[in-house]
Amino acid sequence: MRLYRCFRGAFILLTVKVGKTSLSMMKVVLFAVEVRRKSEH
């Protein structure tokens, strides 16, 4: 049972890390799109 709890904790940590990474990637992509849109006008 202890092993399951440890595994679940690691899985949650991994999910949070991946979520934060994808969130920052989305911010970078949105920023690039905004810059490209401004440079076009």
C-alpha atoms as a printed R data frame, in Angstrom:
   type eleno elety resid chain resno     x      y       z
1  ATOM     1    CA   MET     A     1 0.000  0.000   0.000
2  ATOM     2    CA   ARG     A     2 2.893  2.298   0.745
3  ATOM     3    CA   LEU     A     3 4.320  1.644  -2.715
4  ATOM     4    CA   TYR     A     4 1.019  2.659  -4.326
5  ATOM     5    CA   ARG     A     5 0.969  5.913  -2.374
6  ATOM     6    CA   CYS     A     6 4.541  6.721  -3.427
7  ATOM     7    CA   PHE     A     7 3.718  5.926  -7.052
8  ATOM     8    CA   ARG     A     8 0.607  8.118  -6.919
9  ATOM     9    CA   GLY     A     9 2.614 10.999  -5.453
10 ATOM    10    CA   ALA     A    10 5.222 10.724  -8.217
11 ATOM    11    CA   PHE     A    11 2.474 10.584 -10.850
12 ATOM    12    CA   ILE     A    12 0.809 13.739  -9.472
13 ATOM    13    CA   LEU     A    13 4.186 15.508  -9.382
14 ATOM    14    CA   LEU     A    14 4.873 14.487 -12.985
15 ATOM    15    CA   THR     A    15 1.419 15.670 -14.088
16 ATOM    16    CA   VAL     A    16 1.948 19.045 -12.431
17 ATOM    17    CA   LYS     A    17 5.358 19.421 -14.066
18 ATOM    18    CA   VAL     A    18 4.007 18.511 -17.502
19 ATOM    19    CA   GLY     A    19 1.039 20.845 -17.001
20 ATOM    20    CA   LYS     A    20 3.278 23.763 -16.079
21 ATOM    21    CA   THR     A    21 5.577 23.054 -19.013
22 ATOM    22    CA   SER     A    22 2.729 22.887 -21.536
23 ATOM    23    CA   LEU     A    23 1.227 26.054 -20.016
24 ATOM    24    CA   SER     A    24 4.477 27.993 -20.470
25 ATOM    25    CA   MET     A    25 4.813 26.587 -24.006
26 ATOM    26    CA   MET     A    26 1.301 27.808 -24.806
27 ATOM    27    CA   LYS     A    27 2.202 31.260 -23.452
28 ATOM    28    CA   VAL     A    28 5.292 31.355 -25.672
29 ATOM    29    CA   VAL     A    29 3.260 30.313 -28.723
30 ATOM    30    CA   LEU     A    30 0.578 32.926 -28.014
31 ATOM    31    CA   PHE     A    31 3.264 35.577 -27.540
32 ATOM    32    CA   ALA     A    32 4.875 34.632 -30.871
33 ATOM    33    CA   VAL     A    33 1.500 34.834 -32.611
34 ATOM    34    CA   GLU     A    34 0.866 38.279 -31.117
35 ATOM    35    CA   VAL     A    35 4.299 39.530 -32.221
36 ATOM    36    CA   ARG     A    36 3.794 38.167 -35.721
37 ATOM    37    CA   ARG     A    37 0.346 39.769 -35.928
38 ATOM    38    CA   LYS     A    38 1.733 43.145 -34.792
39 ATOM    39    CA   SER     A    39 4.628 43.006 -37.257
40 ATOM    40    CA   GLU     A    40 2.177 42.296 -40.102
41 ATOM    41    CA   HIS     A    41 0.152 45.459 -39.443
